[in-house]
């Protein structure tokens, strides 16, 4: 009894910590930056203002109108009294540079929207409504944590710390904390899945077996789960397996019929109206067909490879990939969690290998949890086959409590093996109630540390305002005034030389003199003697401190990284410059020195040497075209030409297979990546592959006509399959597609 009380105290502490951490995620995460949060929020506001449910496709904006209404109705009741002063379809100002290099761990333009003072504390209007809806989700998430503990307690009544340890994998999962602190229906879906699972486990533990009462309980839980999110329909199999197992063990086949009828009737009474509504509105009970019309669909027959390729993303987004996935954690964390989970899963086999008769009674409840895990893995994989919306680990949340219990139980078995130092335990003198206390403390502490690191080390910095500076910290003082709004006090550039595919880090020290009339954008240019080598455009503060928020006296350090294309031409000196411009009108701010001398509209900072990468061929490259051939280098005979003067391009190809037959190389001039380049100038030439062996390198030469208007041009390269006339995809090292063409360095055509 004493240890049971201590276990209850422990879960209370875990719940308090969960609520505190999830609220911290909610406060740190700006409004609508979480996946689909704006669309979920619109659903809530529509219910609150129209006192009705939205219809798919009926509004001028996108909402999550295809989802069942349980969370949205509850959030609307909580926030309906708030006058936000904005219509349901209000669109926040967007950051056009959002998700720049989204795969990078960092802080560069991770925000989808520009956030203003209207989101600051004390909250009012939309900010208040959104944060109250988020707080409701935090409380629902606390219910999921408690249910995880309750499921494990129902399985192991004499081992309270198994339940305490299992709760940690839900309570301190960074992604669960993040989603609990945002507006969505994935947390209430997790609650529905956990509640149904608890009902099934308690049925298995009921000595009286089946009855119509259990049918009503499970039907009510299933109906509420269906009103949370439709993917919980899969958990019907878990219910039926539990009911059938009890009927088989206790020979209660008459009660089996009674229970199933009660489940069906109760489910229809609770959730049937939702499916009738869908039938009336969309002509089928789920509304999925209308959803695919609006949002798109994949053909399952063609998407198996894509679905398998996306599974690693599912794993990472189950544990912590914030926003729309553009705020990841370091890969080492995902890899560590993967091996940790494999180790814990292997521990599930130890009770059988070690002949633990006292654990046999937990066998079927654990098998039921494993079924839940398999079911919702199947749900995610099916979603990958049919939906282009992308892989999301949050779709697994209804089975997260089941996975958490299985993982901690597997760990506990390794723990017992290590503590006792014997493979076969005949007598363990430790009390059952205290046996797993140290491991529970260790796991809770470790998971809490992980979620705090994710919050303060990665999520918070991704949306933070840039740091300030003092005069003593100023390097390379320039005091260049940009119009009357802001002065560049100083700068530093980390590199003096860079190679193609590399980057330049620079810090710009700004001091605001006056609030601009709107938002100005920052540009960083690296130009050689021919044209632009690399450029960056961004709102100041890497998206987090747009100029409309500037106040006189503000000081901030803009730390920006400029990447060079891997195709950049080497052995040239290039000029690094910066400036500010108006995004709509396009004009640049004028720059003046301290004495009033004009400095133009782009401030030159320094010269950068572009050096060649190491390699046997000129301008070494590593572009794999469909595992057939690889481009390993290229060269121009000149980069500045008179109009009509021919350009000679040499490409260095390496065979990846023997005799890769049936390809043409397509090359041409292109003004910009998005234009119809074929209308400018292009040609095709067969790639001679007779007797070409894997590993051999071939040099091909192309003479391009340049009778085109004077301008700067990129050189387009593609590998065309002559039988299908399709451009071959360029493959990254991990196998994903990069593009079906390549753009080489700029050339300039002069009059």
C-alpha positions, -999 to 999 in steps of 0.1 A, spaced: 0 0 0 29 24 8 45 18 -26 12 22 -43 7 56 -27 43 65 -37 34 55 -73 4 78 -73 25 107 -59 50 100 -87 24 101 -115 10 133 -100 45 149 -102 49 137 -138 15 152 -147 24 185 -131 58 185 -150 40 176 -182 15 204 -179 43 229 -172 66 217 -200 38 216 -226 26 251 -216 62 262 -221 62 247 -256 29 266 -262 44 299 -251 76 295 -270 60 283 -302 45 313 -321 9 312 -333 1 289 -362 36 276 -367 27 241 -357 16 217 -384 -18 228 -398 -25 248 -367 -40 277 -387 -65 253 -403 -74 237 -370 -78 271 -355 -102 282 -383 -123 251 -376 -126 262 -339 -134 298 -349 -160 287 -374 -178 267 -348 -175 295 -322 -189 322 -346 -213 303 -368 -225 277 -342 -223 250 -369 -197 226 -384 -178 237 -415 -184 219 -448 -154 207 -468 -146 232 -497 -174 256 -487 -150 283 -473 -127 305 -494 -98 292 -472 -86 258 -461 -98 243 -428 -96 209 -413 -133 205 -420 -129 168 -428 -122 160 -392 -147 149 -366 -157 177 -343 -150 167 -307 -119 188 -300 -131 217 -321 -165 219 -303 -148 218 -269 -123 245 -279 -151 266 -294 -171 264 -261 -140 276 -242 -131 305 -265 -164 315 -281 -168 345 -259 -136 361 -273 -139 387 -300 -108 383 -321 -117 411 -346 -107 389 -375 -127 367 -399 -124 329 -400 -103 330 -431 -78 356 -419 -44 349 -433 -14 360 -412 14 378 -431 36 351 -446 74 348 -446 83 341 -483 116 326 -473 101 301 -449 117 267 -447 149 278 -463 171 247 -462 143 231 -440 164 200 -434 191 219 -415 192 220 -377 193 258 -370 174 290 -369 174 302 -405 139 312 -416 121 285 -397 90 307 -393 62 304 -418 46 336 -407 58 371 -396 48 376 -360 40 410 -345 33 426 -311 -3 414 -312 10 380 -301 28 394 -270 17 390 -234 -8 399 -220 -27 380 -247 -59 394 -262 -81 388 -292 -68 360 -315 -37 354 -293 -59 348 -262 -83 325 -281 -55 305 -296 -36 301 -263 -68 290 -245 -74 264 -272 -38 253 -268 -42 251 -230 -72 228 -235 -50 205 -255 -24 205 -228 -51 192 -203 -62 166 -228 -25 155 -232 -23 152 -194 -52 128 -197 -32 107 -222 -3 105 -197 -26 95 -169 -43 68 -191 -9 54 -200 -1 51 -163 -36 35 -157 -32 10 -185 2 -2 -171 -13 -3 -135 -42 -25 -148 -17 -49 -163 8 -50 -133 -12 -41 -102 17 -51 -79 44 -33 -99 35 5 -96 68 17 -109 64 -1 -142 35 23 -148 55 53 -136 83 45 -160 60 39 -189 43 73 -185 77 90 -192 77 80 -229 45 99 -234 48 128 -208 83 138 -220 82 129 -257 93 163 -273 68 159 -302 39 150 -278 48 181 -257 49 202 -288 16 190 -302 -1 192 -268 9 229 -267 -6 235 -302 -41 234 -317 -48 201 -334 -69 169 -329 -40 145 -327 -38 148 -289 -75 140 -284 -70 111 -308 -43 99 -285 -68 102 -256 -94 82 -275 -69 55 -283 -56 53 -248 -91 52 -233 -102 23 -256 -70 5 -247 -76 9 -210 -111 -4 -214 -98 -35 -233 -71 -42 -207 -96 -39 -178 -120 -63 -196 -92 -88 -198 -87 -84 -160 -124 -87 -152 -129 -121 -135 -166 -120 -144 -159 -118 -181 -182 -104 -208 -215 -87 -203 -237 -62 -221 -223 -36 -197 -188 -41 -212 -204 -37 -246 -218 -3 -236 -185 9 -221 -164 -1 -251 -190 12 -275 -191 46 -258 -153 48 -257 -151 38 -294 -178 63 -304 -159 91 -286 -127 80 -303 -144 82 -337 -155 117 -329 -119 126 -321 -103 114 -354 -114 90 -381 -82 70 -382 -92 55 -348 -116 33 -367 -87 9 -368 -89 3 -331 -121 -16 -336 -99 -46 -343 -82 -42 -308 -117 -41 -292 -129 -72 -311 -97 -92 -303 -101 -84 -266 -138 -93 -266 -132 -126 -285 -103 -136 -263 -124 -132 -231 -153 -151 -247 -130 -179 -258 -113 -182 -224 -145 -181 -204 -167 -199 -229 -191 -169 -230 -202 -170 -266 -237 -159 -258 -223 -129 -239 -200 -124 -269 -231 -117 -291 -246 -94 -264 -214 -74 -260 -209 -69 -298 -245 -58 -303 -241 -34 -274 -208 -21 -289 -224 -15 -323 -256 1 -309 -237 24 -285 -212 34 -311 -240 44 -335 -258 64 -308 -226 83 -299 -210 88 -334 -234 76 -360 -248 111 -366 -214 122 -379 -213 95 -406 -250 102 -416 -240 139 -420 -211 129 -442 -234 107 -463 -258 136 -468 -231 161 -476 -206 141 -496 -224 110 -507 -203 86 -486 -200 82 -448 -164 91 -442 -159 122 -463 -126 109 -475 -135 110 -512 -142 147 -509 -110 152 -490 -89 136 -518 -106 158 -544 -96 189 -525 -61 179 -512 -49 154 -538 -43 116 -536 -15 91 -545 -20 59 -564 -11 31 -540 1 10 -568 28 36 -577 37 48 -542 52 18 -523 87 30 -529 79 65 -518 61 53 -487 91 31 -477 115 60 -483 94 82 -460 94 58 -430 126 74 -414 108 107 -415 78 91 -397 103 80 -369 119 114 -365 86 132 -365 73 109 -338 99 122 -314 106 157 -324 104 175 -357 86 208 -351 67 232 -372 60 216 -406 92 195 -401 115 224 -408 127 225 -371 145 191 -367 166 178 -339 202 166 -346 202 132 -364 222 117 -335 192 121 -313 169 102 -337 195 75 -342 200 72 -304 163 69 -299 161 42 -326 188 20 -311 174 26 -276 139 15 -288 154 -16 -305 172 -25 -273 140 -20 -252 120 -41 -277 145 -69 -275 139 -70 -238 103 -81 -244 116 -115 -253 135 -120 -220 106 -131 -198 101 -161 -221 139 -169 -224 143 -165 -186 112 -186 -178 94 -160 -157 61 -178 -147 49 -148 -127 48 -127 -159 27 -151 -180 -5 -135 -170 6 -102 -185 13 -120 -218 -20 -113 -236 -25 -77 -224 10 -70 -238 1 -88 -270 -29 -65 -272 -7 -35 -269 16 -49 -296 -15 -53 -318 -22 -16 -312 13 -6 -323 10 -28 -354 -24 -14 -363 -14 22 -362 18 16 -380 -5 1 -407 -26 33 -405 4 55 -411 18 33 -440 -16 33 -456 -17 71 -453 17 73 -470 4 52 -499 -26 74 -506 -18 109 -494 8 134 -507 5 154 -474 37 137 -461 46 113 -433 37 124 -398 46 105 -367 17 122 -349 -7 99 -367 7 72 -344 -3 90 -312 -33 67 -305 -9 39 -300 18 59 -283 7 47 -248 9 11 -260 44 16 -274 55 34 -242 44 6 -219 61 -20 -242 93 -1 -243 96 4 -205 86 -32 -198 114 -43 -222 138 -21 -204 128 -34 -170 136 -69 -181 171 -59 -191 173 -41 -158 164 -71 -138 189 -92 -157 217 -67 -151 209 -62 -114 207 -99 -106 237 -109 -127 220 -142 -136 203 -153 -167 178 -176 -150 162 -160 -119 146 -186 -96 142 -164 -65 144 -126 -65 143 -113 -30 135 -77 -39 98 -67 -32 78 -65 -64 65 -30 -56 100 -15 -55 117 -35 -81 116 -9 -109 119 23 -90 155 32 -100 148 25 -137 116 46 -136 135 75 -121 163 72 -146 140 70 -176 118 99 -164 148 120 -158 164 112 -192 132 119 -211 125 151 -192 161 162 -201 155 154 -238 123 174 -240 139 204 -223 169 202 -246 145 201 -276 125 231 -262 153 255 -252 181 242 -275 162 240 -308 125 251 -308 131 283 -288 161 295 -308 143 288 -341 118 316 -333 139 339 -311 146 375 -318 183 380 -327 208 389 -300 219 425 -292 254 439 -290 275 466 -273 300 490 -289 329 470 -274 318 440 -295 319 458 -328 343 444 -355 351 462 -387 333 494 -379 317 510 -410 287 531 -397 270 529 -430 235 546 -429 207 528 -449 183 557 -457 172 572 -424 161 539 -408 191 518 -398 229 519 -396 252 490 -402 277 496 -374 301 468 -382 305 433 -397 327 403 -397 332 376 -423 345 342 -411 360 331 -444 384 346 -469 381 317 -493 354 292 -501 349 262 -524 318 253 -544 292 237 -521 307 255 -491 295 285 -473 304 319 -459 293 330 -424 289 367 -418 276 388 -389 260 422 -395 257 446 -365 226 468 -370 214 498 -350 178 511 -357 174 549 -361 137 550 -370 108 526 -376 104 520 -413 70 524 -429 69 487 -437 90 456 -442 123 459 -460 143 428 -470 180 421 -466 201 408 -495 236 393 -494 253 390 -528 285 372 -539 294 383 -574 324 374 -595 335 391 -627 307 375 -647 276 377 -625 259 364 -594 276 334 -577 253 331 -547 227 352 -530 204 353 -500 173 373 -494 156 373 -460 136 393 -436 160 406 -409 166 384 -379 164 354 -403 127 360 -405 122 366 -368 127 404 -366 110 421 -397 117 458 -400 81 467 -392 89 457 -356 120 478 -353 120 506 -327 146 534 -325 175 522 -304 172 485 -312 204 468 -318 207 433 -333 232 410 -348 222 394 -381 241 361 -384 236 347 -419 252 319 -438 256 321 -476 259 288 -494 276 285 -527 261 262 -553 281 230 -559 282 240 -596 299 274 -589 329 281 -612 362 280 -593 394 301 -595 376 335 -594 376 363 -570 342 374 -559 328 405 -541 306 401 -510 280 429 -506 248 436 -486 218 459 -489 181 465 -481 152 467 -506 114 471 -506 99 437 -516 69 451 -536 83 482 -552 117 467 -557 138 498 -549 169 496 -527 177 518 -498 204 544 -505 236 541 -484 257 569 -471 289 571 -451 293 591 -418 301 623 -436 272 620 -460 291 605 -489 269 583 -511 279 547 -512 253 535 -537 226 509 -529 248 479 -521 276 480 -496 308 461 -505 322 442 -475 351 421 -487 366 400 -514 362 362 -513 384 337 -533 364 308 -549 387 279 -548 383 246 -566 373 214 -547 399 186 -548 394 164 -578 408 150 -610 385 170 -633 377 207 -637 350 220 -614 345 186 -597 309 175 -594 291 145 -579 257 142 -596 242 108 -599 217 105 -627 193 76 -619 222 53 -609 233 51 -646 259 79 -650 275 105 -628 286 140 -638 320 144 -623 331 178 -637 326 204 -664 344 233 -681 336 263 -703 360 276 -729 350 311 -718 324 327 -696 320 361 -713 309 360 -749 297 384 -776 262 376 -788 264 349 -815 298 337 -804 297 299 -798 302 285 -763 320 253 -759 310 232 -729 328 200 -718 311 175 -695 329 148 -677 308 116 -672 314 85 -653 296 53 -660 279 37 -629 269 5 -648 283 -13 -679 270 1 -712 242 25 -700 224 25 -734 197 49 -747 205 83 -733 208 118 -748 224 148 -730 203 179 -732 221 213 -727 209 249 -732 209 285 -720 185 295 -692 179 330 -679 164 318 -646 154 285 -631 117 290 -636 116 301 -672 108 282 -704 145 277 -711 140 257 -743 128 288 -760 161 305 -754 186 281 -768 191 243 -764 204 212 -781 205 174 -776 233 150 -783 235 113 -779 256 100 -750 280 75 -768 280 45 -745 292 17 -767 316 -5 -747 315 20 -718 323 2 -685 314 10 -650 339 34 -635 352 47 -668 351 85 -675 340 100 -708 344 136 -719 316 150 -742 317 184 -759 288 207 -769 289 238 -789 260 261 -780 247 289 -802 245 322 -783 224 343 -807 203 355 -778 196 389 -762 225 401 -741 221 389 -705 234 365 -679 225 329 -685 227 296 -666 236 264 -684 210 237 -682 220 200 -683 196 170 -683 200 133 -691 171 121 -713 159 85 -717 154 83 -755 127 56 -753 105 75 -729 117 110 -735 118 117 -698 145 135 -679 163 112 -654 162 121 -618 194 132 -599 197 111 -568 211 122 -534 234 99 -514 204 86 -494 185 79 -526 159 107 -526 153 127 -558 170 161 -560 157 173 -594 156 161 -631 181 187 -643 212 206 -633 221 243 -636 258 251 -640 275 284 -634 265 317 -650 279 329 -683 274 364 -697 264 373 -732 274 409 -741 263 430 -771 
